[in-house]
Amino acid sequence: MANILLVDADAQLREWCRMHLATQGHTVKALQDARQAYEVLRGDSMPDLALVSTALEAGSAWALTAAIRSNMRTAATPILFMVPEGDQAALAQAGAIDADGILVKPFARPALIEAVETRLGLRSLSGTEKPNFRNALSADSWSPPPGSSALLMETKAASVLVVVLRNLVSLARSLRGRSLDALLQRFLTEARDAITTQGGWVVRMDATGLLAVFEKTPHEERSHASHAIEAALLVVLATRRVKRWAESTLSESSTPNLSVGCGVHSGEVVVARLSMGGQVTPSIAGQTVDVANRLNGRAKGLGWSIAVTETSALLAESRFEFRRRATLTDTDHDVTIPVVEAAGFNPAAALPGELPIMAEVREAVLANTVMARLAGDVDPYTADQTVVINAASIVDRIMPKLPDRRIARRLGQGEQITTYMTLHVPSDREEAVKTVQLAQVSPEFVEGYLDIYRRIEDIGQRNVVAVYEIGRTNDIAFVATEWLPGSSLADMIRKKMSIGVALNQLVQMCLAIDSIHDLGLYHGALRAEHFLLRDERVIVLTDFNASTRVYAALSESEDAEKKPPEEEFAAGVRSDLRSLGFMLLAMLTHDAALAESALGGNVPVTMLREVSRLPLQLSPLQPCLDGLLGVGVGEPFQRAQESLAELVAVKDLWSRPVFSGN
């Protein structure tokens, strides 16, 4: 442990440096100006290292340096200059005083620790640590105070990452002791490097995994949650790379895959530093740590690789791709915490040169997620039960028995229809299964509901969700459809899209709507969230308003004054086309509020004419929009194909092909 003098006018940076140096066992005297530093230097306690910012007022950093060097008691004290990036004059002057004593701002925790320990002599310039250290300019050795002990506790806003090696028992059964040791050492080294490169510090590391903390570095734009999630993705990538290393290095005939689970949560963390006999043991505690630890069990039960609380996902913003959602119940504090699955990076947020590693990370996460669905060392049911044990969660577990399927979680609950995400065991295929309790509805409703999906089952159109199976058990009727974990059209509108992409989406929506109209069906309440995306960016209609349509049909059968079927169908088709018009208007104007509130609404025609006028540069699209909305000088469209005909006339006006891939 060393006594360090830190002088910087930035209070945030002072506190950040003091905190991280304290976790290494150092005592830091953090001051804001040179005047306070002079007072310390006149005292009896001399610093072992001085960290001096060159950005102090009126060049006082150089005056303080001269005072340190001219005093016989401090002349041998090493100095580490903190120089702002781009300040060439300060960099040159600091280099002239001591070329090895420069730390450029901004810097992360690993750079700070390495620079300080190098200047103190704790490690050489090559990074090799020494058992004892000497001052860089002094021959007197230093030893910690004998028998001293102390406990320091501080509270910080941070993100906690928990990494658990899920199949340690399986690895131990498959490998010899020496091979297992080499494999674990390699994995832990790769995982630790992934964490430290993102500015985190490892609190605990053993054969079962790691616990790491990420704190926002002063003056850095990215949040600590963003760094923690990126580190988790890189740890999953490390498992794949370690597997390749083992196959080429170890003498085993075959090496099992490594299966890991990660949990990330952001909040308040208690950092405890216990010093006993000169040895420093930093640790962390608090609700944030407890939740992060529980997330891995929850992720295992859901078949995920990385579970992130919604708090961390919101802090991380748009750099990552989040897919499935669930909840975690903190029974100690009686709260339910929303969690999401981190599936990889968002390619739209890629920096130059990042796309290859983003693709590699995506493949690694997919492969690790397959491992998460296997039995492994932790039973998913037991792991989930240790987290969710309150009465509401037990009710959630009373789920229907579906043939050849394992239910992962409930997706939605309506008045008559409950939707689950399931795994079709024979084909290892993820599905969305809509169920109807036979005891709660009439036989006529069940038959009408299933009949709609029987007709959709035979469409075979790529822009309409695939229907895999329609069936019944003693208790329920069910429809198993394609599971689409991607974002919706509503999400795309909120993020904004180019004109070419917008027209591509409209083309695909028109094809989907025409295909269900050809079956004599219509939606009647179409919204942007009813269109989801496949991985290949194909837009898919996933909702058909089936339960509402069936109930309406049963009610109308008892109504003597109901409309003729032809008129009712024509009105439904017109409603769907008008909804497409609202979606097109939202895509072209990037009006998220319009997309969320007005789609398919009963807006008067006079108002529609006013709000649907496109800018001059988009005027070639006005006839298409008018035809869908039913306004303007022409007749309203009676089929979505008429919209496609209008788009053909203008498809060459934009650089992106309107009909590419359709």
Residue pairs with C-beta under 8 A, 6 or more apart in sequence:
1 25
1 26
1 27
1 144
1 145
1 275
1 278
1 280
2 26
2 27
2 48
2 49
2 120
2 133
2 142
3 26
3 27
3 29
3 45
3 46
3 47
3 48
3 49
4 21
4 26
4 27
4 28
4 29
4 47
4 48
4 49
4 50
4 51
4 116
5 29
5 31
5 37
5 40
5 41
5 47
5 49
5 50
5 51
6 14
6 17
6 18
6 21
6 28
6 29
6 30
6 31
6 51
7 31
7 32
7 33
7 34
7 36
7 37
7 50
7 51
7 52
7 53
7 56
7 61
7 64
8 14
8 17
8 30
8 32
8 51
8 53
8 55
8 56
8 82
9 32
9 33
9 53
9 55
9 56
9 57
10 53
10 218
11 32
12 218
12 219
13 105
13 218
13 219
14 30
14 31
14 32
15 30
16 215
16 217
16 218
17 28
17 30
17 51
17 112
18 28
18 30
19 154
19 156
19 215
19 271
20 109
20 112
20 113
20 201
20 215
21 28
21 112
21 113
21 116
22 28
22 152
22 154
22 273
23 201
23 271
23 273
23 280
23 282
24 113
24 116
24 117
24 280
24 282
25 273
25 275
25 280
26 116
29 40
29 47
31 37
31 40
33 56
33 57
33 60
34 56
34 60
34 61
34 63
34 64
35 60
37 50
37 64
38 64
38 67
40 47
41 67
41 68
41 71
41 74
46 73
46 74
46 77
47 74
47 77
48 77
48 78
48 120
48 135
48 142
49 77
49 78
49 79
49 80
49 116
49 119
49 120
50 68
50 74
50 77
50 78
50 79
50 80
51 79
51 80
51 82
51 103
51 116
52 61
52 64
52 65
52 79
52 80
52 81
52 82
53 61
53 81
53 82
54 61
54 62
54 81
54 82
54 83
54 84
54 87
54 90
54 93
54 94
55 61
55 82
55 84
55 87
55 90
56 64
61 81
62 93
65 79
65 97
68 74
68 75
68 77
68 79
69 75
75 137
76 135
76 137
76 138
77 135
77 137
78 98
78 101
78 119
78 120
78 135
78 136
78 137
79 97
79 98
79 101
80 101
80 102
80 103
80 115
80 116
80 119
81 90
81 94
81 97
81 98
81 101
81 102
81 103
82 103
82 105
83 90
83 91
83 94
83 102
83 103
83 104
83 105
84 90
84 104
84 105
85 104
85 105
85 106
91 102
91 104
94 101
94 102
95 102
100 118
100 119
100 125
101 119
103 111
103 112
103 115
105 219
106 217
106 218
106 219
106 220
107 115
107 217
108 199
108 217
109 196
109 199
109 200
109 201
109 215
109 217
110 196
110 197
110 199
114 123
114 127
117 123
117 129
117 133
118 124
118 125
119 136
120 133
120 135
120 136
121 130
121 133
121 134
121 135
121 136
122 129
122 130
122 133
123 129
123 130
124 130
132 141
132 142
132 143
133 142
134 140
134 141
134 142
135 142
143 278
144 277
144 278
145 278
146 277
146 278
147 277
148 275
148 276
148 277
148 278
149 274
149 275
149 276
149 277
150 274
150 275
151 272
151 273
151 274
151 275
152 272
152 273
152 275
153 270
153 271
153 272
153 273
154 270
154 271
154 273
155 268
155 269
155 270
155 271
155 286
156 215
156 268
156 269
156 271
157 215
157 216
157 224
157 266
157 267
157 268
157 269
158 213
158 214
158 215
158 224
158 266
158 267
158 268
158 269
158 288
159 213
159 214
159 215
159 223
159 224
159 225
159 227
159 228
159 264
159 265
159 266
159 312
159 315
160 211
160 212
160 213
160 214
160 228
160 264
160 265
160 266
160 269
160 284
160 288
160 289
160 292
161 195
161 200
161 210
161 211
161 212
161 213
161 214
161 228
161 231
161 232
161 262
161 263
161 264
161 292
162 209
162 210
162 211
162 262
162 263
162 264
162 292
162 293
162 295
162 296
163 191
163 209
163 210
163 211
163 212
163 232
163 235
163 260
163 261
163 262
164 208
164 209
164 260
164 261
164 262
164 296
165 171
165 184
165 187
165 207
165 208
165 209
165 258
165 259
165 260
166 259
166 260
166 261
166 296
166 300
166 371
166 372
166 376
166 377
166 378
167 256
167 257
167 258
167 259
167 371
167 376
167 377
168 207
168 208
168 377
169 377
170 256
170 376
170 377
171 180
171 183
171 256
171 258
172 180
174 252
174 254
174 255
174 256
175 183
175 250
175 252
175 255
175 256
176 252
179 246
179 250
179 251
179 252
179 255
182 246
182 249
182 250
183 242
183 246
183 250
183 255
183 258
184 207
186 242
186 245
186 246
187 238
187 239
187 242
187 258
188 205
188 210
190 235
190 238
190 241
190 242
191 210
191 235
191 238
192 202
192 205
192 210
193 238
194 231
194 234
194 235
194 237
194 238
195 201
195 202
195 210
195 212
195 231
195 235
196 202
197 231
197 234
198 214
198 227
198 228
198 230
198 231
198 234
199 214
199 215
199 217
199 224
199 227
200 212
200 213
200 214
200 227
200 228
200 231
201 212
201 213
202 210
202 211
202 212
203 211
203 212
203 213
203 282
203 283
203 284
204 210
204 211
204 283
205 211
209 260
210 235
211 284
211 289
212 228
212 231
213 269
213 271
213 284
214 224
214 225
214 227
214 228
214 231
215 224
216 222
216 223
216 224
222 319
223 266
223 315
223 316
223 317
224 266
224 315
225 264
225 266
225 311
225 312
225 313
225 315
225 316
226 315
226 316
226 317
226 319
226 320
228 264
228 266
228 312
229 264
229 306
229 308
229 312
229 313
229 316
229 319
229 320
229 342
230 319
230 320
230 345
232 262
232 264
232 306
232 308
232 342
233 306
233 320
233 342
233 344
233 345
233 361
233 365
234 361
235 260
235 262
236 260
236 262
236 305
236 306
236 361
236 364
236 365
236 368
237 357
237 360
237 361
237 364
239 257
239 258
239 259
239 260
239 364
239 368
240 360
240 363
240 364
240 367
240 368
242 258
243 255
243 257
243 258
246 252
246 255
247 255
257 367
257 371
259 368
259 371
259 372
259 374
259 376
260 305
260 368
261 296
261 299
261 300
261 304
261 305
261 306
261 307
261 372
262 295
262 296
262 299
262 305
262 306
262 307
262 342
263 291
263 292
263 293
263 294
263 295
263 296
263 298
263 299
263 306
263 307
263 308
264 292
264 295
264 306
264 307
264 308
264 309
264 312
264 342
265 288
265 291
265 292
265 295
265 308
265 309
265 311
265 312
266 288
266 309
266 311
266 312
266 315
267 286
267 287
267 288
267 291
267 311
268 286
268 287
268 288
269 284
269 285
269 286
269 288
269 289
270 284
270 285
270 286
271 282
271 283
271 284
272 282
272 283
272 284
272 285
273 280
273 281
273 282
273 283
274 280
274 281
274 282
274 283
275 281
287 330
287 332
287 333
290 330
290 332
291 309
291 328
291 330
291 337
294 328
294 330
294 386
294 387
295 307
295 308
295 309
295 328
295 339
296 307
296 383
297 378
297 383
297 384
297 386
297 387
298 307
298 326
298 328
298 339
298 383
298 384
298 387
298 388
299 305
299 306
299 307
299 341
299 372
300 372
300 376
300 378
300 380
300 383
300 384
301 380
301 381
301 383
301 384
301 387
302 324
302 326
302 341
302 380
302 384
302 408
302 409
303 369
303 372
303 373
303 380
303 408
303 423
304 324
304 341
304 369
304 372
305 341
305 342
305 365
305 368
305 369
305 372
306 341
306 342
306 343
306 365
307 326
307 328
307 339
307 340
307 341
307 342
308 316
308 322
308 339
308 340
308 341
308 342
309 328
309 337
309 338
309 339
309 340
310 337
310 338
310 339
310 340
311 337
313 320
313 322
313 340
313 342
318 346
318 348
318 349
318 495
319 345
319 346
319 349
320 342
320 344
320 345
320 346
320 349
321 342
321 343
321 344
321 345
321 346
322 340
322 341
322 342
322 343
323 340
323 341
323 343
323 485
323 486
324 340
324 341
324 409
324 421
324 485
325 338
325 339
325 340
325 341
326 338
326 339
326 340
326 341
326 409
327 336
327 337
327 338
327 339
328 336
328 337
328 339
328 387
328 388
329 335
329 336
329 337
329 387
329 388
329 389
329 390
329 392
329 393
330 336
330 337
331 389
331 390
334 390
342 365
343 362
343 365
343 485
344 358
344 361
344 362
344 365
345 354
345 358
345 361
345 362
347 355
347 358
350 358
373 423
373 428
388 396
396 410
399 407
399 410
399 420
400 407
400 420
400 435
400 473
400 475
400 476
400 478
401 473
401 475
402 420
402 422
402 433
402 435
402 473
402 476
402 478
402 480
403 471
403 473
404 424
404 425
404 426
405 422
405 423
405 424
405 425
405 431
405 433
405 480
406 422
406 423
406 425
407 420
407 421
407 422
407 433
408 420
408 421
408 422
408 423
409 420
409 421
410 418
410 419
410 420
410 421
411 419
411 420
411 421
411 432
412 418
412 419
413 419
414 547
415 547
416 436
416 437
416 440
416 441
416 445
416 547
417 434
417 435
417 436
417 547
418 434
418 435
418 437
419 432
419 433
419 434
419 435
420 432
420 433
420 435
421 430
421 431
421 432
421 433
421 483
422 430
422 431
422 432
422 433
422 480
423 429
423 430
423 431
424 430
424 431
424 468
424 480
429 468
429 483
430 483
430 485
431 468
431 480
431 481
431 482
431 483
432 480
432 481
432 482
432 483
432 484
432 542
433 478
433 479
433 480
433 481
434 478
434 479
434 481
435 476
435 477
435 478
436 445
436 446
436 449
436 476
436 477
436 478
437 475
437 476
438 446
438 472
438 475
438 476
438 477
439 475
442 554
444 554
445 547
445 550
445 551
445 554
446 477
448 550
448 553
448 554
449 477
449 546
449 547
449 550
450 470
450 477
450 479
452 521
452 544
452 546
452 549
452 550
453 467
453 470
453 479
453 544
453 546
454 470
455 519
455 520
455 521
456 464
456 467
456 516
456 519
456 521
456 544
457 467
457 470
459 515
459 516
459 519
461 511
461 512
461 515
462 538
462 540
463 508
463 509
463 511
463 512
463 515
463 538
463 539
463 540
463 541
464 512
464 515
464 516
464 540
464 541
465 481
465 482
465 484
465 532
465 540
465 541
465 542
466 481
466 482
467 479
467 480
467 481
467 482
468 480
468 481
468 482
469 478
469 479
469 480
470 478
470 479
470 480
471 477
471 478
471 480
472 478
481 542
482 540
482 542
484 532
484 533
484 534
484 540
484 542
486 532
486 533
486 534
486 535
487 532
487 533
488 528
488 529
488 530
488 531
488 532
488 533
489 505
489 509
489 528
489 529
489 530
489 531
489 532
489 533
489 539
489 583
490 527
490 528
490 529
490 595
490 596
492 501
492 505
492 533
492 587
493 528
493 583
493 586
493 587
493 590
493 592
493 595
494 592
494 595
496 590
497 505
497 587
497 590
498 654
498 656
499 588
499 618
499 654
499 656
500 654
500 655
500 656
500 657
500 658
501 656
502 584
502 587
502 588
503 621
503 647
503 651
503 654
503 658
504 656
504 658
504 659
504 660
504 661
504 662
505 531
505 539
505 587
506 580
506 583
506 584
506 587
506 643
506 647
507 644
507 647
507 658
507 659
507 662
508 538
508 539
508 662
509 531
509 539
509 541
509 580
509 583
509 640
510 580
510 640
510 641
510 643
510 644
511 640
511 644
511 662
512 531
512 539
512 540
512 541
513 523
513 526
513 541
513 576
513 577
513 580
513 640
514 639
514 640
514 641
516 522
516 523
516 541
516 544
517 573
517 576
517 639
517 640
520 569
521 544
521 549
522 549
522 569
522 572
522 573
522 575
522 576
523 530
523 543
523 544
523 545
523 572
523 575
523 576
523 579
524 545
524 548
524 549
524 572
524 575
524 576
525 545
525 548
525 575
525 579
525 600
526 545
526 575
526 576
526 579
526 580
526 599
526 600
527 579
527 599
527 600
528 583
528 586
528 595
528 596
528 599
530 541
530 542
530 543
531 539
531 540
531 541
531 542
532 539
532 540
532 542
533 539
533 540
534 540
538 661
556 562
556 568
562 568
563 571
570 638
573 638
573 639
574 630
574 636
574 638
575 600
576 640
577 628
577 630
577 636
577 637
577 638
577 640
577 643
578 600
578 628
578 629
578 630
579 599
579 600
580 628
580 640
580 643
581 612
581 625
581 627
581 628
581 629
581 630
582 594
582 595
582 598
582 599
582 600
582 601
582 629
583 595
583 599
584 621
584 624
584 625
584 628
585 591
585 594
585 611
585 612
585 625
585 629
586 592
586 594
586 595
586 599
588 614
588 618
588 621
588 625
589 614
603 611
605 630
605 631
608 629
608 630
608 631
609 631
609 632
612 625
612 626
612 629
612 631
613 622
614 621
614 622
614 625
620 649
620 650
620 653
621 650
622 632
623 632
623 634
623 646
624 643
624 646
624 647
624 650
626 632
626 633
626 634
627 634
627 635
627 636
627 637
627 642
627 643
627 646
628 636
628 637
628 643
629 636
630 636
630 637
637 643
647 658
647 659
650 658
651 657
651 658
651 659
